[in-house]
């Protein structure tokens, strides 16, 4: 007869077995149990999903054998037995999965490892997700760089207000020549924007982070131009400082030197410039030492250099040196599509400068487009500034244009200045005299407005101020 105590013990053992079986079968992680020698005792039924092998083929064999056969690598149980402590690591299987494995040693009373229990969780998808996130992040960074480059390109294009196909061709050509170091000759009438194009070429070039130096060869006195361009040694000439001074060529080393009005360069300096372009070196005034330079040359002129060569005013050899990559900027009258955006752009600038909120009427824009603008963009800019200063109406109409255009014309009697007075007072005096003369010559305010080229409301308001 079996004792009650023995029956209870058996029942407890069976219940524990069922509990452990339930844990093995219901656990999210795959459980792998070995003895103290690394022999596999029990494995969760879902092991095949991770290692590609039936659990019964794992049981009874050593983890060292499974590791050798690349069932998994490394064997975490082997690491636990070696280090005699808990181990956590990433394990790869022959099925290509990545497992997060935690190996825990179970010790007896004497501290000897009798069991190793491993819990393995498939983190392949998490790793793939991490890789996808990284890939997406890299793509976003790439898109960000592309957007920055597009923004930079857009900002560069927008620095030159244009709408015409002719100016678009000029910009495309400018971008192309910007990528090489050959000398560029920019030609065009006065005021077309040669300096703006030169700056644009520099900004589009690999030298954009280096200096961009501008020299107007026609604005510097002959006796100072050489020292300004090439620099000088101390005491090289009367008036020279004791210390040496670097010239524009050295100052723009690594960058770009823009020689505006190159046609005004004296013949003797043309020889020196030619040598600089050929040898890529300069010699300071008062020195026999040559200095190597890395400077890209952009030149500009509003004159016909070919004709100057024929007349003996410009060296033929220098002409061919600077005429490597020519860019011709058309006059504003030949690209009328650019006039409205330029006028609006300048008006916006002067609105900010003078704290006004002026705008052009439709008829005003049409009238602006019909003007010859012999002074090109510069004349248009000056004209818009005069309007911003003198007008009293928020909407600028074409009726007021004759007055503002005639301010600098030779029509009528020239206003003579006999004393220096504040600008505002001078303006008021001229306007008062015009009003008085108009009142004398005209019988109605409407007639006065037509003669002075302003709105009748302007005349009425001015008359009330009197």
TAVENSUL-V386205 format. One record per backbone hydrogen bond with DSSP energy under -1.0 kcal/mol. NH is the residue of the N-H (numbers start at 0). CO is the residue of the C=O. Records with the same first field share a line. If there is no record, write none. Layout:
BEGIN
NH: CO / CO
END
This chain:
BEGIN
6: 2
7: 3
8: 4
9: 5
10: 6
11: 7
12: 8
13: 9
14: 10
15: 11
16: 12
17: 13
18: 14
19: 15
20: 16
21: 17
22: 18
23: 19
24: 20
25: 21
26: 22
29: 119
31: 117
32: 41
33: 115
34: 38
37: 34
39: 60
40: 32
41: 32
43: 30
46: 43
48: 45
49: 46
50: 46
51: 47
56: 53
57: 54
58: 54
59: 39
60: 57
62: 37
65: 61
66: 62
67: 63
68: 64
69: 66
70: 65
72: 91
78: 74
79: 75
80: 76
81: 77
82: 78
83: 79
86: 102
88: 100
90: 98
91: 72
92: 96
93: 70
95: 92
98: 90
99: 120
100: 88
101: 118
102: 86
103: 116
105: 114
107: 111
110: 107
113: 105
114: 105
115: 33
116: 103
117: 31
118: 101
119: 29
120: 99
122: 97
126: 122
127: 123
128: 124
129: 125
130: 126
131: 127
132: 128
133: 129
134: 130
135: 131
136: 132
137: 133
138: 134
139: 135
140: 136
141: 137
142: 138
143: 139
144: 140
145: 141
146: 142
147: 143
148: 144
149: 145
150: 146
151: 147
152: 148
153: 149
154: 150
155: 151
156: 152
157: 153
159: 156
167: 163
168: 164
169: 165
170: 166
171: 167
172: 168
173: 169
174: 170
175: 171
176: 172
177: 173
178: 175
179: 176
183: 296
184: 324
185: 298
186: 326
187: 300
191: 188
196: 192
197: 193
198: 194
199: 195
200: 196
201: 197
202: 198
203: 199
204: 201
207: 204
209: 206
212: 255
214: 257
216: 259
218: 215
223: 220
224: 220
227: 223
228: 224
229: 225
230: 226
231: 244
232: 284
234: 240
235: 232
239: 236
244: 231
247: 227
248: 228
250: 246
251: 247
252: 249
253: 293
254: 251
255: 210
256: 295
257: 212
258: 297
259: 214
261: 299
263: 260
264: 261
269: 265
270: 266
271: 267
272: 268
273: 269
274: 270
275: 271
276: 272
277: 273
278: 274
279: 275
281: 290
284: 230
286: 283
290: 281
292: 279
295: 254
297: 256
298: 183
299: 258
300: 185
304: 302
307: 303
308: 304
309: 305
310: 306
311: 308
312: 307
313: 307
318: 314
319: 315
320: 316
321: 317
322: 318
324: 182
326: 184
328: 186
333: 330
334: 331
337: 334
338: 335
341: 337
342: 338
343: 339
344: 340
345: 341
346: 342
347: 343
348: 344
349: 345
350: 346
351: 347
352: 348
353: 349
355: 350
358: 393
360: 395
364: 360
365: 361
366: 362
367: 363
368: 364
369: 365
370: 367
375: 372
377: 190
378: 374
379: 375
380: 376
381: 377
382: 378
383: 379
384: 380
385: 381
386: 382
387: 383
388: 384
389: 385
390: 386
395: 358
399: 396
403: 399
404: 400
405: 401
425: 421
426: 422
427: 423
428: 424
429: 425
430: 426
431: 427
432: 428
433: 429
434: 430
435: 431
436: 432
437: 433
438: 434
439: 435
440: 436
441: 437
447: 443
448: 444
449: 445
450: 446
451: 447
452: 448
453: 448
458: 454
459: 455
460: 456
461: 457
462: 458
463: 459
464: 460
END
